[in-house]
Amino acid sequence: MGTLEDQTELAVRDYKYREFVVQKNELIQRVRNNLTERELKLLEFMISQVTANDDQLYTIKTTINFINRLFRFGDGGRNLQLTREALMSMRRKAFWFRDEERKTTETVSWLDKVVIYDDGSVELRLDATLAPYLVGMLGGNFTQYRLNDIVNLKGKNTLLMYKLIQSHYMGNKMAFELERENLLDYFNKPDMKWNAFNQKIITPTIKKINDVTIIHVDYEFITRGRKITKVRFTVGPFRIRHGNI
């Protein structure tokens, strides 16, 4: 069971630099995310509370004040209320998940417990259905990145792009390709024109990732005839952009 009671600035700063978000790649790549930016960050915070030694998803005890300071959501009653509402909204939301190994499609909730006390403390627990994708990440096909990157990123699409890239990135400098249709589907934009998708999602999100995270991303379009069919991403550590590798 996780407990976060220390509300000092030092504790908040230490937490965001120390903790990692670890999850199976399938949870990122296959889920069509229905969360807002604030809800996405709350989810990442809760996943960061799962440790390598956990055998199940335990209840997390913290405060809304700690969460708001961690993500720089802002002070005051209004921002406290927005985070309360986001947690309650996450409890109500569900998504479809396809398990290729079991050959099943099922509805999955993000949270199965949200308790908010009058003093601002909260008890949170991720839905048990998510456990196979979050617990026991000691080997296999999983993604790991620093929570501090999530803290620094702004915008839902930027968060989604970062998570998608990290789910394919294996370290050092490497390249991978994603199908055009899969990218449109991942961002829930199946009918968006490609030029608009590039201008509104690809270009600005990659710029933000390069500006504030520990990775650097370049990309190019792959064509078949005159049609763009894929995007090739080349990813490496932050220092590559400074010519140190």
N, C-alpha and C positions, 0 to 999 in steps of 0.2 A: 504493500500500500504506500503510495507516494504522499508525502506531506511537505508543503511549501509554506512556511510560516514567517520566515525572515523577510521583512519588507524593506530593508535598507537598500539604498542605491547600489552598494557594493554587492549585495546578494543578487540583485536583479542582473547586474552586469556580468557577474561571475556565471550565473546560470546560462545566459544566452551564448556565452563563449564556450562553455564547458559541454553543453548537451548536444547530442546528435539526434536526428530523426532517421529511424531505420524502419523500412517496410519492404515487403516483396514488390518486385517490379509490376506484377499483375495488378496490384491494387491501384497503381498509378495509371497504367496503360489501358486498362479495360474499363475503368469506371468513368462514366460520363458525369462529371462533377456538377452537383446542383447547389453548391454552397456559395455564399457571398465571400468577398475578400476577408471580412472579419471572421466569418465562420471557418474559412480555410485556415487562417492563422491559429484559431482556437484548436482545430483538429491537429495541426502540426505540433502545437504545444502538448496536447494530450499524448500523441504518439511518442514524443520525446521523453515522456515519463515511463515508458516501457523499457525495462532493463534487460540485459542479456541473460540474466538468471531467472527472470520471471517464467512461470509455467502457466500463467493465465493472465487475464486483464484485470488488474486490481483497481479499487476505488482510489481516485486521486483527491487529496484534500489540499485546497489552496484558497486564495481569496481573489475576488474580482479586481481589487486594487493591485495585487501583484501582477496579474495578467495584463492589465491596462498599462502598467509601468513597463513591463517587459516589451510589449509591442508598440509602446509610445502612442497608445490610442487617445491619450489626453486625460486631464484631470476633470473633476467636477461631477455633479450628479447626473448630467446628461450622458456622459460617456460611460458611467457605471451602469446606467439603465440600458444603453445600447448593447453592452456586453451581456447583461442579463437576458435581453431579448434574443440576442444571437444564440446563446446557449439553449434557450427554450425552443427556438426555431430548429436548431440542429436535432433536438430530441424528436421533433415531429417529422423530419425529413427522412426519406428512404430512397434507395436507388436499386436498379436492376444489376445483378452481377452474374456473369457467365463463368462457370467452373468447367473448363474443358476436360479435366481429369475425371470428374464425376459425371460429366455430361448433364449438367443441371443449370437452370437459370432460376435465381431466387431474388426476392426482395430483401434488402439488408438495410438496417437502420445504422446511423452513425453512433448514436448514444443509447444506452438503456437505463442510464441514471443521471438525473440532474437534480440536485438538492441545493437550494439557495437559502441561506440563513439571513435574518434581518441585519446581522452585523457585517454582512458582505462576504463571509466565508462560503465556500461551495464544496460540494462533493460531486465528483464526475466519474463516470465509468463508460468506456467505449463498449459498443455492442459485442457480445461474446462471439458472434459470427465472424468478426474481424480477426479473432485470435490467430488463426492459421497464417495470416498475412503479416502479423506484428510480433508474435511470440516465437522465441527460439531462433532468432536471426543470427546464428553463429556460422552459417555457411549456406551456399546455394545462391539462388537468383534474387538478390535483394539490393536495395538502394540505401546509401547512407550519405547524409550531408549535414552540415552544421545548422543548428537552429538560428544562429546569428544571420545567416543569409536570408532566412524567411523573415526575420525581424526587419531587415534593411529593404526588402523588396516591397514595392507598392503596386497595387492593381491586381485584380483577380487573374486576368490573362497572363500577366507577368509571372505570378506564382505558378500557374498551370504550366507555362512554358518551361520554367526552371525545373519543376518536378519531372516533366516529360524528358527533358534533356538529361537530367541526372539518372533517370531510370535506364538510359542507354549507355551512359558514360562509365567506362571501366578504369579510368585513371590514366595518367600521363597525357600524351597527345594522341587523339584517335578521331576517326571519322565514321559516321553511320548515316544511312539514308532512311527517310520516312516517306511513305506514299502520300501524294497530295490529298487523296480522299480520306485517308486515315487522319491527317492533320485537321482537315475541316471538321470531321466527325468528332475528334477529341475535344475541340473547342465549341462543340454544339453549333457549328456554322455550316451545315452541309450545303446550304443554298447560296452562300455568299460568293460573289465574284472573286476570282483569284487576286486581281489587282487590289481590290478593297481589303481582302484578307491580308495581303502582304503589307499594305500601308497601315492598317489599323491594328494588326496583331503581330506579325512576324518582325517587322522592322523595329517598332518601339519596344517590344518586349526583350528582344536580343540586346538592344542598346542599354536598357536598364540592368539587365543581367551582367553585362560587361562592366557597367559603371560601379556596381556595389557588391558583387559577390566574389568568391575566391576562384571562379572559373572564367575563362574567356571563350567566346563562341563566335565562329565565322560560319557563314552559310552561302550556298549557291544553289541555283535551280538547275535541275536536270530535265532536258526536253526530249520528247520523241516527236520528230517532225517539228511542228510549230507549237505543240502543246507542252506545257510544263506538267510533268508527271510525278516528280519527286523533288525533295529538298535534301541536299547533303549538308550535314552539320559537321564541322570540325571543332573539337572541344579540347581544351588543355588548361593547365593551371593558370591562375591570374597573371603570374610573372611572364608568361609567353608574350603578352602584348608589349612588355617593356624590353623584349629582345634578350632576356637572360637565359633562355633555353634554346 
